[in-house]
């Protein structure tokens, strides 16, 4: 039985799951995860040496039958309510990292929104902000 995730691990699980959902974890997505962990204030007290082990733990769960549902449950249980919007935003950042949001990623975004009980107005605002931040000509 996996012990409850802390908020750092829950956020990392969100990002790893988003990266892995289309069965490929590309360099752009992995780099974005590293940038997020290095730069977001919520990770200021996180030991970055733990990033790979945390990502691998998530990958191990995802590879099991029913792994996605289990990871989503662990994420919800490990996140304080005030970090649910942050989790949604980092998921979108990883999805946008390669500038190609695939249908599998869109479906995971929907599952995450529902799992975290986020309302449409909030998610639309976060989505618009991420879209603007990642816009290219």
HELIX and SHEET records of a PDB file:
HELIX    1   1 UNK A    7  UNK A   20  1                                  14    
HELIX    2   2 UNK A   27  UNK A   39  1                                  13    
HELIX    3   3 UNK A   41  UNK A   43  5                                   3    
HELIX    4   4 UNK A   48  UNK A   50  5                                   3    
HELIX    5   5 UNK A   51  UNK A   62  1                                  12    
HELIX    6   6 UNK A   67  UNK A   78  1                                  12    
HELIX    7   7 UNK A   81  UNK A   83  5                                   3    
HELIX    8   8 UNK A   84  UNK A   96  1                                  13    
HELIX    9   9 UNK A  103  UNK A  115  1                                  13    
HELIX   10  10 UNK A  120  UNK A  133  1                                  14    
END                                                                             
